[in-house]
Amino acid sequence: MKVGTDGVLLGAWTDIRHVNTILDIGTGSGVIALMLAQRTSDHVAIDAVEIEAEDAAQARGNVTQSPWPKKVVLHEIAVQDFFPTNQYELIVSNPPYFNNSWQPPDPKRYQTRHTVTLTYTDLLSAVTRLLSPKGRFSLILPFTEGLHFIELALALGLHCSRQWSFRTRKGKPIERWLLEFSPVRMTREENEIVLYEHDRGEEWSAPYKELTRDFYLKL
């Protein structure tokens, strides 16, 4: 669960233009925060919040061994209890997404993937508190959960400005939404990305390679 397609997609897809301050909520191993560190200028400051002690320790180690040990600052705390003195121009999150579903026997896996410690309401409350008036908030969610999240966000004054669907293959159902929100209402950008080039092949599609090539050693 440390590094998966969801995290790589979000870290590569997120719009980092005109951004000086970034917050990664639920950073896990720190992969998204480090991807954003790689993509942004040296002056950009990145805070990463993680409640789970084991994950926070791994993220801290990954940041320390990265080229950006001073650019990314890890906070081992729940975002509900995180009250910095500044707001952020960009917030990102690859949040837990299962609601009221079967609970796996592994407590850590349950906490990571189920909305038990970070509900959508908690996440949106934190975002509306921590996001600057013209800031952006990006996240990735499964199909049904993403549509529900768009409605919840709108009720709190966050408008969906980008909505990209992700499928593993053409003709398959949408598996994920890449979503961007802003307090500023604007025309929504809609697009799609497909992982595999052909229905039965294992070759990654050209658009997926182009989006993620800076983060895979073998591309």
GROMACS elastic network, one bead per residue, 0.5 to 0.9 nm:
[ bonds ]
;  ai    aj funct       b0    kb
    1     4     6  0.65083   500
    1   109     6  0.82540   500
    1   112     6  0.86733   500
    2    28     6  0.70123   500
    2    29     6  0.59194   500
    2    30     6  0.88962   500
    2    31     6  0.82580   500
    2    55     6  0.86990   500
    3     6     6  0.82187   500
    3     7     6  0.65218   500
    3     8     6  0.74490   500
    3    28     6  0.89174   500
    3    29     6  0.75378   500
    3    31     6  0.69289   500
    4     7     6  0.56089   500
    4     8     6  0.64390   500
    4     9     6  0.86898   500
    5     8     6  0.51183   500
    5     9     6  0.59365   500
    5    10     6  0.85349   500
    6     9     6  0.52247   500
    6    10     6  0.62212   500
    6    11     6  0.86022   500
    6    94     6  0.73682   500
    6   140     6  0.68283   500
    6   141     6  0.84964   500
    6   176     6  0.82294   500
    7    10     6  0.52003   500
    7    11     6  0.60189   500
    7    12     6  0.84803   500
    7    31     6  0.71530   500
    7    32     6  0.61462   500
    7    93     6  0.89148   500
    7    94     6  0.65128   500
    7   140     6  0.81759   500
    8    11     6  0.52186   500
    8    12     6  0.60861   500
    8    13     6  0.83798   500
    8    31     6  0.78080   500
    8    32     6  0.70599   500
    8    35     6  0.81411   500
    8   212     6  0.72514   500
    8   215     6  0.78396   500
    9    12     6  0.53173   500
    9    13     6  0.58181   500
    9    14     6  0.83739   500
    9   140     6  0.83137   500
    9   178     6  0.81368   500
    9   208     6  0.87260   500
    9   211     6  0.80290   500
    9   212     6  0.72089   500
   10    13     6  0.51193   500
   10    14     6  0.58171   500
   10    32     6  0.72912   500
   10    92     6  0.81377   500
   10    93     6  0.82863   500
   10    94     6  0.75231   500
   10   138     6  0.76887   500
   10   139     6  0.66566   500
   10   140     6  0.64287   500
   10   178     6  0.69694   500
   11    14     6  0.58492   500
   11    31     6  0.78964   500
   11    33     6  0.76290   500
   11    34     6  0.85183   500
   11    35     6  0.56566   500
   11    36     6  0.62488   500
   11    92     6  0.84886   500
   11   212     6  0.87749   500
   12    15     6  0.84770   500
   12    32     6  0.84171   500
   12    35     6  0.71612   500
   12    36     6  0.78382   500
   12    39     6  0.84585   500
   12   211     6  0.62323   500
   12   212     6  0.58218   500
   12   214     6  0.84773   500
   12   215     6  0.81609   500
   13    16     6  0.89923   500
   13   178     6  0.79318   500
   13   211     6  0.69694   500
   13   212     6  0.82908   500
   14    36     6  0.84028   500
   14    92     6  0.79249   500
   14   137     6  0.88972   500
   14   138     6  0.63908   500
   14   139     6  0.83455   500
   14   178     6  0.86459   500
   14   179     6  0.89187   500
   14   180     6  0.79367   500
   15    19     6  0.87967   500
   15    90     6  0.86169   500
   15   136     6  0.83922   500
   15   138     6  0.83051   500
   15   180     6  0.86255   500
   16    19     6  0.57140   500
   16    20     6  0.87859   500
   16    36     6  0.77751   500
   16    39     6  0.77518   500
   16    40     6  0.70737   500
   16    90     6  0.76248   500
   17    20     6  0.89610   500
   17    40     6  0.86540   500
   18    89     6  0.83799   500
   19    22     6  0.73458   500
   19    40     6  0.83520   500
   19    44     6  0.72367   500
   19    88     6  0.86525   500
   19    89     6  0.57623   500
   19    90     6  0.65905   500
   19   135     6  0.85070   500
   20    40     6  0.86247   500
   20    41     6  0.85259   500
   20    43     6  0.70960   500
   20    45     6  0.62639   500
   20    46     6  0.84404   500
   20    88     6  0.81310   500
   20    89     6  0.67196   500
   20    90     6  0.81953   500
   21    44     6  0.58285   500
   21    45     6  0.50122   500
   21    46     6  0.60066   500
   21    47     6  0.80507   500
   21    87     6  0.79591   500
   21    88     6  0.51653   500
   21    89     6  0.54423   500
   21    90     6  0.64296   500
   21    91     6  0.86179   500
   22    33     6  0.84908   500
   22    36     6  0.85484   500
   22    44     6  0.76078   500
   22    45     6  0.62858   500
   22    47     6  0.62190   500
   22    48     6  0.83575   500
   22    87     6  0.89925   500
   22    88     6  0.56176   500
   22    89     6  0.62262   500
   22    91     6  0.56626   500
   22    92     6  0.77265   500
   23    33     6  0.80915   500
   23    45     6  0.86670   500
   23    46     6  0.58182   500
   23    48     6  0.57383   500
   23    49     6  0.75809   500
   23    88     6  0.64782   500
   23    89     6  0.84152   500
   23    90     6  0.64072   500
   23    92     6  0.63150   500
   23    93     6  0.84969   500
   23   130     6  0.87583   500
   24    27     6  0.56866   500
   24    30     6  0.85452   500
   24    32     6  0.74047   500
   24    33     6  0.61034   500
   24    46     6  0.75506   500
   24    47     6  0.63067   500
   24    49     6  0.61942   500
   24    50     6  0.87059   500
   24    90     6  0.86251   500
   24    91     6  0.59153   500
   24    93     6  0.57427   500
   24    94     6  0.85718   500
   25    28     6  0.88347   500
   25    47     6  0.86135   500
   25    48     6  0.61961   500
   25    49     6  0.51412   500
   25    50     6  0.68635   500
   25    78     6  0.88520   500
   25    79     6  0.68347   500
   25    91     6  0.73703   500
   25    92     6  0.62906   500
   25    93     6  0.50060   500
   25    94     6  0.75880   500
   25    95     6  0.76926   500
   25   123     6  0.85008   500
   26    30     6  0.86509   500
   26    48     6  0.73007   500
   26    49     6  0.55106   500
   26    51     6  0.71242   500
   26    52     6  0.86627   500
   26    78     6  0.83581   500
   26    79     6  0.79934   500
   26    92     6  0.89634   500
   26    93     6  0.64049   500
   26    94     6  0.69817   500
   26    95     6  0.66159   500
   26    96     6  0.87639   500
   26   112     6  0.88942   500
   26   118     6  0.89770   500
   27    31     6  0.72050   500
   27    32     6  0.68642   500
   27    33     6  0.68652   500
   27    48     6  0.57841   500
   27    49     6  0.59393   500
   27    50     6  0.55689   500
   27    51     6  0.89874   500
   27    55     6  0.82249   500
   27    56     6  0.79546   500
   27    59     6  0.75615   500
   27    74     6  0.86851   500
   27    93     6  0.74158   500
   27    94     6  0.77394   500
   28    31     6  0.74832   500
   28    32     6  0.87280   500
   28    49     6  0.85210   500
   28    50     6  0.63167   500
   28    51     6  0.87441   500
   28    52     6  0.78643   500
   28    54     6  0.89450   500
   28    55     6  0.52122   500
   28    56     6  0.66123   500
   28    58     6  0.80265   500
   28    59     6  0.65589   500
   28   112     6  0.85288   500
   29    32     6  0.83967   500
   29    55     6  0.56273   500
   29    56     6  0.69689   500
   29    57     6  0.83238   500
   29    58     6  0.56624   500
   29    60     6  0.81446   500
   29    61     6  0.89186   500
   29    62     6  0.73242   500
   30    33     6  0.53767   500
   30    34     6  0.61139   500
   30    35     6  0.86127   500
   30    48     6  0.74643   500
   30    50     6  0.89557   500
   30    55     6  0.83974   500
   30    56     6  0.81404   500
   30    58     6  0.78631   500
   30    60     6  0.77511   500
   30    62     6  0.69805   500
   30    63     6  0.72466   500
   30    74     6  0.86761   500
   31    34     6  0.51671   500
   31    35     6  0.60995   500
   31    36     6  0.86602   500
   31    59     6  0.78661   500
   31    62     6  0.83639   500
   32    36     6  0.61923   500
   32    37     6  0.84931   500
   32    92     6  0.82924   500
   32    93     6  0.84768   500
   32    94     6  0.85259   500
   33    36     6  0.51964   500
   33    37     6  0.61575   500
   33    38     6  0.87114   500
   33    46     6  0.70004   500
   33    47     6  0.79301   500
   33    48     6  0.66541   500
   33    63     6  0.89130   500
   33    72     6  0.70924   500
   33    92     6  0.86570   500
   34    38     6  0.61534   500
   34    39     6  0.86254   500
   34    46     6  0.89350   500
   34    62     6  0.85432   500
   34    63     6  0.71959   500
   34    66     6  0.78953   500
   34    68     6  0.77302   500
   34    72     6  0.74331   500
   35    38     6  0.50602   500
   35    39     6  0.63135   500
   35    40     6  0.88182   500
   35   215     6  0.76216   500
   36    40     6  0.61215   500
   36    46     6  0.82604   500
   37    40     6  0.54378   500
   37    41     6  0.76851   500
   37    42     6  0.80170   500
   37    44     6  0.78074   500
   37    45     6  0.84767   500
   37    46     6  0.73316   500
   37    67     6  0.89571   500
   37    68     6  0.68565   500
   37    71     6  0.70800   500
   37    72     6  0.72423   500
   38    41     6  0.80689   500
   38    67     6  0.84663   500
   38    68     6  0.80277   500
   40    43     6  0.82254   500
   40    44     6  0.65212   500
   41    44     6  0.57704   500
   42    45     6  0.81231   500
   42    68     6  0.85152   500
   42    71     6  0.72902   500
   43    71     6  0.78766   500
   44    71     6  0.71229   500
   45    70     6  0.87503   500
   45    71     6  0.56108   500
   45    72     6  0.66473   500
   45    73     6  0.81156   500
   46    71     6  0.60980   500
   46    73     6  0.62724   500
   46    74     6  0.86425   500
   47    71     6  0.84403   500
   47    72     6  0.57875   500
   47    74     6  0.59951   500
   47    75     6  0.72291   500
   48    59     6  0.89699   500
   48    72     6  0.69848   500
   48    73     6  0.60818   500
   48    75     6  0.59905   500
   48    76     6  0.84629   500
   49    56     6  0.82205   500
   49    73     6  0.86519   500
   49    74     6  0.60292   500
   49    76     6  0.60139   500
   49    77     6  0.62174   500
   49    78     6  0.69880   500
   49    79     6  0.64682   500
   49    82     6  0.81320   500
   50    53     6  0.76439   500
   50    55     6  0.72170   500
   50    56     6  0.56569   500
   50    59     6  0.86943   500
   50    74     6  0.75444   500
   50    75     6  0.63414   500
   50    76     6  0.50718   500
   50    77     6  0.57599   500
   50    78     6  0.64592   500
   50    79     6  0.77204   500
   51    55     6  0.80932   500
   51    56     6  0.71291   500
   51    75     6  0.82607   500
   51    76     6  0.54317   500
   51    79     6  0.77620   500
   51   117     6  0.88608   500
   52    55     6  0.54763   500
   52    56     6  0.60244   500
   52    57     6  0.86595   500
   52    76     6  0.73971   500
   52    77     6  0.80810   500
   52    78     6  0.85610   500
   52   108     6  0.85038   500
   52   111     6  0.87561   500
   52   112     6  0.86675   500
   53    56     6  0.50135   500
   53    57     6  0.61277   500
   53    58     6  0.86764   500
   53    76     6  0.69544   500
   53    77     6  0.89132   500
   54    57     6  0.51850   500
   54    58     6  0.63836   500
   54    59     6  0.86828   500
   55    58     6  0.50723   500
   55    59     6  0.60563   500
   55    60     6  0.84803   500
   56    59     6  0.50174   500
   56    60     6  0.60156   500
   56    61     6  0.85575   500
   56    74     6  0.74637   500
   56    75     6  0.79116   500
   56    76     6  0.60518   500
   57    60     6  0.50772   500
   57    61     6  0.62557   500
   57    62     6  0.86670   500
   57    76     6  0.86332   500
   58    61     6  0.50662   500
   58    62     6  0.61400   500
   58    63     6  0.85951   500
   59    62     6  0.50078   500
   59    63     6  0.60849   500
   59    64     6  0.84964   500
   59    74     6  0.75935   500
   60    63     6  0.51932   500
   60    64     6  0.61247   500
   60    65     6  0.87017   500
   60    69     6  0.89289   500
   60    73     6  0.84068   500
   60    74     6  0.64778   500
   61    64     6  0.50749   500
   61    65     6  0.62633   500
   61    66     6  0.85820   500
   62    65     6  0.52665   500
   62    66     6  0.60873   500
   62    69     6  0.87193   500
   63    66     6  0.50447   500
   63    67     6  0.78913   500
   63    68     6  0.66382   500
   63    69     6  0.52557   500
   63    70     6  0.83864   500
   63    71     6  0.88229   500
   63    72     6  0.67983   500
   63    73     6  0.82877   500
   63    74     6  0.84410   500
   64    67     6  0.80205   500
   64    68     6  0.75336   500
   64    70     6  0.82366   500
   65    68     6  0.81735   500
   65    69     6  0.70103   500
   66    69     6  0.60338   500
   67    70     6  0.87781   500
   67    71     6  0.89253   500
   68    71     6  0.51139   500
   68    72     6  0.64899   500
   69    72     6  0.61375   500
   69    73     6  0.79174   500
   70    73     6  0.68644   500
   75    78     6  0.86433   500
   75    82     6  0.84423   500
   77    80     6  0.82942   500
   77    81     6  0.67379   500
   77    82     6  0.66767   500
   78    81     6  0.54069   500
   78    82     6  0.64316   500
   78   117     6  0.84275   500
   78   118     6  0.85052   500
   79    83     6  0.81303   500
   79   118     6  0.84529   500
   79   122     6  0.85305   500
   79   123     6  0.79679   500
   79   126     6  0.67445   500
   80    83     6  0.82265   500
   80   118     6  0.84282   500
   80   122     6  0.69297   500
   80   123     6  0.80728   500
   80   125     6  0.83352   500
   80   126     6  0.64012   500
   82   126     6  0.85654   500
   83    86     6  0.85010   500
   83   130     6  0.82267   500
   84    87     6  0.74708   500
   84   130     6  0.82791   500
   86   130     6  0.76490   500
   86   132     6  0.87139   500
   87   129     6  0.78900   500
   87   131     6  0.54183   500
   87   132     6  0.52790   500
   87   133     6  0.88825   500
   87   135     6  0.89661   500
   88    91     6  0.65389   500
   88   130     6  0.61006   500
   88   132     6  0.53967   500
   88   135     6  0.68089   500
   88   136     6  0.85630   500
   89   130     6  0.89667   500
   89   131     6  0.62774   500
   89   132     6  0.54714   500
   89   133     6  0.82595   500
   89   134     6  0.71085   500
   89   136     6  0.62503   500
   89   137     6  0.84372   500
   90   131     6  0.70618   500
   90   132     6  0.80928   500
   90   135     6  0.56247   500
   90   137     6  0.57783   500
   90   138     6  0.77924   500
   91   127     6  0.73070   500
   91   130     6  0.82759   500
   91   131     6  0.69078   500
   91   135     6  0.79409   500
   91   136     6  0.63829   500
   91   138     6  0.63621   500
   91   139     6  0.85530   500
   92   136     6  0.84622   500
   92   137     6  0.57101   500
   92   139     6  0.56656   500
   93   123     6  0.89615   500
   93   137     6  0.81345   500
   93   138     6  0.65638   500
   93   140     6  0.73273   500
   94    97     6  0.87953   500
   94   138     6  0.86944   500
   94   139     6  0.56161   500
   94   140     6  0.57344   500
   94   141     6  0.75698   500
   95   112     6  0.80664   500
   95   113     6  0.75530   500
   95   114     6  0.86689   500
   95   115     6  0.80342   500
   95   118     6  0.76686   500
   95   119     6  0.88798   500
   95   120     6  0.86009   500
   95   123     6  0.83807   500
   95   139     6  0.74729   500
   95   140     6  0.75855   500
   95   141     6  0.76919   500
   96    99     6  0.88220   500
   96   110     6  0.89922   500
   96   111     6  0.76552   500
   96   112     6  0.58304   500
   96   115     6  0.51530   500
   96   116     6  0.81527   500
   96   117     6  0.85612   500
   96   118     6  0.70007   500
   96   119     6  0.78986   500
   96   120     6  0.87353   500
   96   141     6  0.86330   500
   97   112     6  0.89193   500
   97   113     6  0.59488   500
   97   114     6  0.55106   500
   97   115     6  0.57752   500
   97   119     6  0.83428   500
   97   120     6  0.82638   500
   97   141     6  0.67384   500
   97   142     6  0.75113   500
   97   145     6  0.69882   500
   98   101     6  0.62655   500
   98   102     6  0.87525   500
   98   113     6  0.62247   500
   98   115     6  0.59922   500
   98   116     6  0.88719   500
   98   145     6  0.81855   500
   99   102     6  0.89367   500
   99   114     6  0.63048   500
   99   115     6  0.60416   500
   99   116     6  0.82821   500
   99   119     6  0.86255   500
   99   145     6  0.86649   500
  100   103     6  0.84263   500
  100   114     6  0.83526   500
  100   115     6  0.85739   500
  101   114     6  0.82547   500
  103   106     6  0.84911   500
  103   107     6  0.86737   500
  103   110     6  0.62831   500
  103   114     6  0.80877   500
  104   107     6  0.72633   500
  104   109     6  0.69976   500
  104   110     6  0.58591   500
  105   108     6  0.89085   500
  105   109     6  0.80843   500
  105   110     6  0.75303   500
  106   109     6  0.53320   500
  106   110     6  0.62168   500
  106   111     6  0.87842   500
  107   111     6  0.61709   500
  107   112     6  0.86037   500
  108   111     6  0.51585   500
  108   112     6  0.61479   500
  108   113     6  0.86935   500
  109   112     6  0.51188   500
  109   113     6  0.61625   500
  109   114     6  0.81468   500
  110   113     6  0.55033   500
  110   114     6  0.55032   500
  110   115     6  0.86224   500
  110   116     6  0.80366   500
  111   114     6  0.55449   500
  111   115     6  0.72359   500
  111   116     6  0.62204   500
  111   117     6  0.66352   500
  111   118     6  0.87986   500
  112   115     6  0.80672   500
  112   116     6  0.86952   500
  112   117     6  0.85959   500
  113   116     6  0.86296   500
  114   117     6  0.78829   500
  114   118     6  0.81940   500
  114   119     6  0.85173   500
  115   118     6  0.51337   500
  115   120     6  0.73141   500
  116   119     6  0.63511   500
  117   122     6  0.87494   500
  118   121     6  0.80014   500
  118   122     6  0.58258   500
  118   123     6  0.62631   500
  119   122     6  0.50553   500
  119   123     6  0.61843   500
  119   124     6  0.85953   500
  120   123     6  0.50043   500
  120   124     6  0.60567   500
  120   125     6  0.83943   500
  120   149     6  0.72588   500
  120   152     6  0.81525   500
  121   124     6  0.52188   500
  121   125     6  0.59831   500
  121   126     6  0.85578   500
  121   152     6  0.78857   500
  121   153     6  0.89370   500
  122   125     6  0.50891   500
  122   126     6  0.62045   500
  122   127     6  0.86296   500
  123   126     6  0.51972   500
  123   127     6  0.61833   500
  123   128     6  0.87179   500
  124   128     6  0.60721   500
  124   129     6  0.84591   500
  124   152     6  0.81415   500
  124   153     6  0.67487   500
  124   156     6  0.78771   500
  124   158     6  0.89343   500
  125   128     6  0.53524   500
  125   129     6  0.62694   500
  125   130     6  0.86676   500
  125   156     6  0.84509   500
  126   129     6  0.51299   500
  126   130     6  0.60106   500
  126   131     6  0.82698   500
  127   130     6  0.51338   500
  127   131     6  0.55041   500
  127   137     6  0.74859   500
  128   131     6  0.56181   500
  128   132     6  0.83577   500
  128   156     6  0.77052   500
  128   157     6  0.84203   500
  128   158     6  0.79765   500
  128   183     6  0.85548   500
  129   132     6  0.83872   500
  131   134     6  0.79686   500
  131   135     6  0.57514   500
  131   136     6  0.72959   500
  131   137     6  0.76260   500
  131   182     6  0.87824   500
  131   183     6  0.87365   500
  132   136     6  0.80756   500
  132   183     6  0.86387   500
  133   136     6  0.89163   500
  133   182     6  0.82280   500
  133   183     6  0.63372   500
  133   184     6  0.77602   500
  134   182     6  0.68021   500
  134   183     6  0.64031   500
  134   184     6  0.63574   500
  135   181     6  0.85252   500
  135   182     6  0.60636   500
  135   183     6  0.72452   500
  135   184     6  0.83565   500
  136   161     6  0.89114   500
  136   180     6  0.66244   500
  136   181     6  0.56546   500
  136   183     6  0.78253   500
  137   158     6  0.88436   500
  137   179     6  0.81223   500
  137   180     6  0.54477   500
  137   181     6  0.50005   500
  137   182     6  0.63474   500
  138   162     6  0.88440   500
  138   178     6  0.74088   500
  138   179     6  0.55524   500
  138   181     6  0.63736   500
  139   177     6  0.82716   500
  139   178     6  0.60999   500
  139   179     6  0.54899   500
  139   180     6  0.66534   500
  139   181     6  0.88038   500
  140   146     6  0.76938   500
  140   176     6  0.66387   500
  140   177     6  0.55967   500
  140   179     6  0.61258   500
  140   180     6  0.89140   500
  141   144     6  0.82752   500
  141   145     6  0.61832   500
  141   146     6  0.51141   500
  141   147     6  0.88670   500
  141   149     6  0.85736   500
  141   175     6  0.84866   500
  141   176     6  0.54446   500
  141   177     6  0.53733   500
  141   178     6  0.68531   500
  141   179     6  0.79653   500
  142   145     6  0.54892   500
  142   146     6  0.57413   500
  142   147     6  0.86627   500
  142   174     6  0.81459   500
  142   175     6  0.56418   500
  142   177     6  0.60478   500
  142   178     6  0.89904   500
  143   146     6  0.52756   500
  143   147     6  0.65346   500
  143   148     6  0.89001   500
  143   165     6  0.83677   500
  143   173     6  0.87803   500
  143   174     6  0.62079   500
  143   175     6  0.56371   500
  143   176     6  0.52404   500
  143   177     6  0.60329   500
  144   147     6  0.53856   500
  144   148     6  0.64161   500
  144   149     6  0.86672   500
  144   176     6  0.88419   500
  145   148     6  0.51339   500
  145   149     6  0.60438   500
  145   150     6  0.87317   500
  145   177     6  0.89284   500
  146   150     6  0.62884   500
  146   151     6  0.88978   500
  146   176     6  0.76877   500
  146   177     6  0.60682   500
  146   178     6  0.84546   500
  146   179     6  0.78935   500
  147   150     6  0.52585   500
  147   151     6  0.67667   500
  147   152     6  0.89916   500
  147   177     6  0.84231   500
  148   151     6  0.53486   500
  148   152     6  0.64431   500
  148   153     6  0.87472   500
  149   152     6  0.50047   500
  149   153     6  0.59926   500
  149   154     6  0.84969   500
  150   153     6  0.51753   500
  150   154     6  0.61632   500
  150   155     6  0.87551   500
  150   158     6  0.84167   500
  150   159     6  0.78286   500
  150   160     6  0.66690   500
  150   179     6  0.84735   500
  150   181     6  0.86013   500
  151   154     6  0.52164   500
  151   155     6  0.64149   500
  151   156     6  0.89914   500
  152   155     6  0.53003   500
  152   156     6  0.67977   500
  152   158     6  0.86494   500
  153   156     6  0.52414   500
  153   157     6  0.64754   500
  153   158     6  0.50439   500
  153   159     6  0.69039   500
  153   160     6  0.80515   500
  153   181     6  0.79960   500
  154   159     6  0.54811   500
  154   160     6  0.76438   500
  154   181     6  0.89830   500
  155   158     6  0.73454   500
  156   159     6  0.88166   500
  156   183     6  0.89740   500
  157   182     6  0.82722   500
  157   183     6  0.58934   500
  157   184     6  0.85124   500
  157   185     6  0.89612   500
  158   181     6  0.57108   500
  158   182     6  0.52461   500
  158   184     6  0.74833   500
  158   185     6  0.80596   500
  159   180     6  0.82988   500
  159   181     6  0.51894   500
  159   182     6  0.53113   500
  159   183     6  0.59944   500
  159   184     6  0.67693   500
  159   185     6  0.57158   500
  159   186     6  0.76997   500
  159   188     6  0.87171   500
  160   163     6  0.70403   500
  160   179     6  0.69088   500
  160   180     6  0.57206   500
  160   182     6  0.66154   500
  160   183     6  0.89439   500
  160   185     6  0.79994   500
  160   186     6  0.82435   500
  160   187     6  0.87583   500
  160   188     6  0.64860   500
  160   189     6  0.87906   500
  161   179     6  0.77298   500
  161   180     6  0.55963   500
  161   181     6  0.54309   500
  161   182     6  0.66384   500
  161   184     6  0.86389   500
  161   185     6  0.74383   500
  161   186     6  0.61174   500
  161   187     6  0.63519   500
  161   189     6  0.60622   500
  161   190     6  0.85896   500
  162   178     6  0.77041   500
  162   179     6  0.56163   500
  162   181     6  0.71067   500
  162   187     6  0.84995   500
  162   188     6  0.52773   500
  162   190     6  0.59531   500
  162   191     6  0.82879   500
  163   177     6  0.66023   500
  163   178     6  0.58070   500
  163   180     6  0.66572   500
  163   188     6  0.70852   500
  163   189     6  0.61540   500
  163   191     6  0.67146   500
  163   192     6  0.84539   500
  164   176     6  0.84129   500
  164   177     6  0.57231   500
  164   178     6  0.50401   500
  164   179     6  0.65983   500
  164   189     6  0.78639   500
  164   190     6  0.54477   500
  164   192     6  0.50213   500
  164   193     6  0.71982   500
  165   174     6  0.62018   500
  165   175     6  0.75569   500
  165   176     6  0.59798   500
  165   178     6  0.63237   500
  165   179     6  0.87749   500
  165   190     6  0.80499   500
  165   191     6  0.65054   500
  165   193     6  0.63399   500
  165   194     6  0.84177   500
  166   169     6  0.88837   500
  166   173     6  0.89334   500
  166   174     6  0.58454   500
  166   175     6  0.59068   500
  166   176     6  0.51120   500
  166   177     6  0.61772   500
  166   178     6  0.74542   500
  166   192     6  0.58687   500
  166   193     6  0.50513   500
  166   194     6  0.57993   500
  166   195     6  0.75969   500
  167   170     6  0.67792   500
  167   171     6  0.83149   500
  167   172     6  0.63765   500
  167   173     6  0.66232   500
  167   174     6  0.50832   500
  167   175     6  0.54842   500
  167   176     6  0.70558   500
  167   192     6  0.79290   500
  167   193     6  0.66145   500
  167   195     6  0.63736   500
  167   196     6  0.85546   500
  168   172     6  0.70695   500
  168   173     6  0.86440   500
  168   174     6  0.82443   500
  168   175     6  0.75609   500
  168   193     6  0.85308   500
  168   194     6  0.54688   500
  168   196     6  0.59182   500
  169   172     6  0.56017   500
  169   173     6  0.85459   500
  169   194     6  0.57174   500
  169   195     6  0.61794   500
  169   196     6  0.54542   500
  169   197     6  0.73321   500
  169   198     6  0.70954   500
  169   199     6  0.59157   500
  169   200     6  0.86598   500
  170   173     6  0.84061   500
  170   194     6  0.65738   500
  170   195     6  0.86998   500
  170   196     6  0.80038   500
  170   197     6  0.82893   500
  170   198     6  0.77633   500
  170   199     6  0.67566   500
  171   174     6  0.88822   500
  171   199     6  0.84135   500
  172   175     6  0.83130   500
  174   177     6  0.77436   500
  181   184     6  0.84647   500
  182   185     6  0.70002   500
  182   186     6  0.85150   500
  185   188     6  0.87764   500
  193   205     6  0.86349   500
  193   207     6  0.68558   500
  193   208     6  0.66882   500
  194   197     6  0.73658   500
  194   204     6  0.83765   500
  194   205     6  0.66532   500
  194   207     6  0.76769   500
  194   208     6  0.68540   500
  195   203     6  0.84221   500
  195   204     6  0.55601   500
  195   205     6  0.56552   500
  195   206     6  0.88032   500
  195   207     6  0.82986   500
  195   208     6  0.59667   500
  195   209     6  0.86851   500
  196   199     6  0.71544   500
  196   200     6  0.84790   500
  196   201     6  0.70218   500
  196   202     6  0.60872   500
  196   203     6  0.56175   500
  196   206     6  0.87716   500
  196   208     6  0.82516   500
  197   200     6  0.87386   500
  197   201     6  0.70443   500
  197   202     6  0.74844   500
  197   203     6  0.56810   500
  197   204     6  0.54265   500
  197   206     6  0.73047   500
  198   201     6  0.51466   500
  198   202     6  0.74199   500
  198   203     6  0.71763   500
  198   204     6  0.84042   500
  198   205     6  0.79291   500
  199   202     6  0.84878   500
  201   204     6  0.85376   500
  204   207     6  0.84794   500
  204   208     6  0.65897   500
  204   209     6  0.66139   500
  205   208     6  0.53395   500
  205   209     6  0.62875   500
  205   210     6  0.86574   500
  206   209     6  0.50857   500
  206   210     6  0.60535   500
  206   211     6  0.85999   500
  207   210     6  0.50286   500
  207   211     6  0.61401   500
  207   212     6  0.86749   500
  208   211     6  0.51423   500
  208   212     6  0.61733   500
  208   213     6  0.80503   500
  209   212     6  0.53044   500
  209   213     6  0.52051   500
  209   214     6  0.89031   500
  209   216     6  0.89219   500
  209   219     6  0.72760   500
  210   213     6  0.55449   500
  210   214     6  0.83839   500
  211   214     6  0.79651   500
  212   215     6  0.57118   500
  212   216     6  0.68761   500
  212   219     6  0.87163   500
  213   216     6  0.55939   500
  213   217     6  0.80154   500
  213   218     6  0.85167   500
  213   219     6  0.56779   500
  214   217     6  0.78830   500
  214   219     6  0.80355   500
  215   219     6  0.84319   500
  216   219     6  0.57087   500
